[in-house]
Amino acid sequence: MEKENIILSVKDLVIKFKLRGDILTAIREASLDLYEGESLAIVGESGSGKSVFTKSFMGLLDGNGWIDSGSIIFEGEEISKYKREEDWIKIRGKKIAMVFQDPMTSLNPLRSIGKQVQEAVELHQGLKRDEAKKKTIEILKDVGITEPERRYRQYPHEFSGGMRQRVVIAIAIACTPKVLICDEPTTALDVTIQAQILDLLKGLKEKYKLTTIYITHDLGVVANVADRIAVMYAGDIVEIGKCEEVFYNGQHPYTWALLSSLPQLGVKGEDLFTIKGTPPNLFYEIKGDAFAPRNPRALKVDFIHKPPYFDVSPTHKAKTWILDPRSPKVEPPESIKILRAQWEVVSHG
Ligand SMILES: Nc1ncnc2c1ncn2[C@@H]1O[C@H](COP(=O)(O)OP(=O)(O)OP(=O)(O)O)[C@@H](O)[C@H]1O
């Protein structure tokens, strides 16, 4: 991993919002190195900060939010210092593009889908008329739209949900970005279509040499598409590692909770795990490990000091005191033990 190129590097990022006179801290000293060409999934429950975190890479924070401290470096440039729209325009879409959950909000209902993709081709690839149209048809084909010449003239309402999501992806691709962020790109779709869109994104990543970030609350969805998984809780990345490391050998009790709640891992005789309690109130300062109040296995120290990262392997680390050699041994839930037994087989052959 060390030898790979870091395309985006986030260091100790803190993002705050002002709401009705009070200040809320949505991102709390989160750090992340994104490697060129990789596919990273950011997983966490609603409100953990996945969208705010990634939107800050494109200067898309809501007007009441700001980067309070820390840095975001993209291709060697500290973009977190950008104050003017002109600077962000050089990045947004062009270098870092985003696909959102609901394609209808990204598409103009009054323009043909062909024109909407072509507009991006003309703007970002400098092509004109016939050439731009040819390229547009090619991209529509690449995103799996059959009869692209005919469908070029159709409007969003003539497309199914899955097909609309393909159009949105086509628009993003037309801008030839280096990084593509997919914010819950399949949540609104049924399971079969979800799998098709994820397959499509996997294929496009190779063809267009993309670095991809998938945002999702469902660990099950990303198991097949991500090289690495970052687990986010209360505005921080509490665990990160290769997909199989986090999946089979997760270390943070919050990762255990996410894994245990996957229906496909339900252990016979063990009730489907639900994460009890609610995430912390982000208006208040958080002491110790933010997950401690919801963690039935919390240690005393979890309520007092924020854990640093502990290395599990050169590619896997987690912020949990459990990994401190001085801590007492903590037994994971049954379902995690089963995964770990599989991990022994996966990692040692
Ligand atoms: N404009 C805003 N003003 C105040 N708080 C905000 C604003 N935008 C986001 N937040 C807060 O920041 C926190 C993180 O939100 P974010 O949308 O990033 O979470 P998420 O993990 O993407 O959740 P979801 O899966 O529901 O999209 C939440 O507590 C949210 O309420």
The ligand as a MOL file (V3000), in Angstrom:
LIG
                    3D

  0  0  0     0  0            999 V3000
M  V30 BEGIN CTAB
M  V30 COUNTS 31 33 0 0 0
M  V30 BEGIN ATOM
M  V30 1 N -26.3560 22.0630 6.8890 0
M  V30 2 C -26.2800 21.4170 8.0410 0
M  V30 3 N -26.5610 22.0580 9.1890 0
M  V30 4 C -26.4640 21.4250 10.3870 0
M  V30 5 N -26.1080 20.1560 10.5210 0
M  V30 6 C -25.8140 19.4580 9.4080 0
M  V30 7 C -25.8870 20.0440 8.1060 0
M  V30 8 N -25.5420 19.0980 7.1960 0
M  V30 9 C -25.2780 17.9800 7.8870 0
M  V30 10 N -25.4250 18.1880 9.2220 0
M  V30 11 C -25.2370 17.2150 10.3060 0
M  V30 12 O -23.9740 16.5980 10.1680 0
M  V30 13 C -24.0390 15.2350 10.5930 0
M  V30 14 C -23.5240 14.3450 9.4940 0
M  V30 15 O -24.4370 14.3250 8.4080 0
M  V30 16 P -24.2380 13.4950 7.0820 0
M  V30 17 O -25.3330 13.8470 6.1490 0
M  V30 18 O -22.8610 13.6410 6.5990 0
M  V30 19 O -24.4200 12.0050 7.5850 0
M  V30 20 P -24.4770 10.7000 6.7080 0
M  V30 21 O -23.6020 9.7120 7.3950 0
M  V30 22 O -24.1520 10.9940 5.2950 0
M  V30 23 O -25.9730 10.2880 6.8620 0
M  V30 24 P -27.0020 9.7270 5.7690 0
M  V30 25 O -26.6010 8.2950 5.5420 0
M  V30 26 O -28.3270 9.8660 6.4370 0
M  V30 27 O -26.8550 10.5940 4.5530 0
M  V30 28 C -25.4980 14.9710 10.9470 0
M  V30 29 O -25.6630 15.0680 12.3360 0
M  V30 30 C -26.2440 16.0740 10.2370 0
M  V30 31 O -27.4210 16.3990 10.9260 0
M  V30 END ATOM
M  V30 BEGIN BOND
M  V30 1 1 1 2
M  V30 2 1 2 3
M  V30 3 2 2 7
M  V30 4 2 3 4
M  V30 5 1 4 5
M  V30 6 2 5 6
M  V30 7 1 6 7
M  V30 8 1 6 10
M  V30 9 1 7 8
M  V30 10 2 8 9
M  V30 11 1 9 10
M  V30 12 1 10 11
M  V30 13 1 11 12
M  V30 14 1 11 30
M  V30 15 1 12 13
M  V30 16 1 13 14
M  V30 17 1 13 28
M  V30 18 1 14 15
M  V30 19 1 15 16
M  V30 20 2 16 17
M  V30 21 1 16 18
M  V30 22 1 16 19
M  V30 23 1 19 20
M  V30 24 2 20 21
M  V30 25 1 20 22
M  V30 26 1 20 23
M  V30 27 1 23 24
M  V30 28 2 24 25
M  V30 29 1 24 26
M  V30 30 1 24 27
M  V30 31 1 28 29
M  V30 32 1 28 30
M  V30 33 1 30 31
M  V30 END BOND
M  V30 END CTAB
M  END
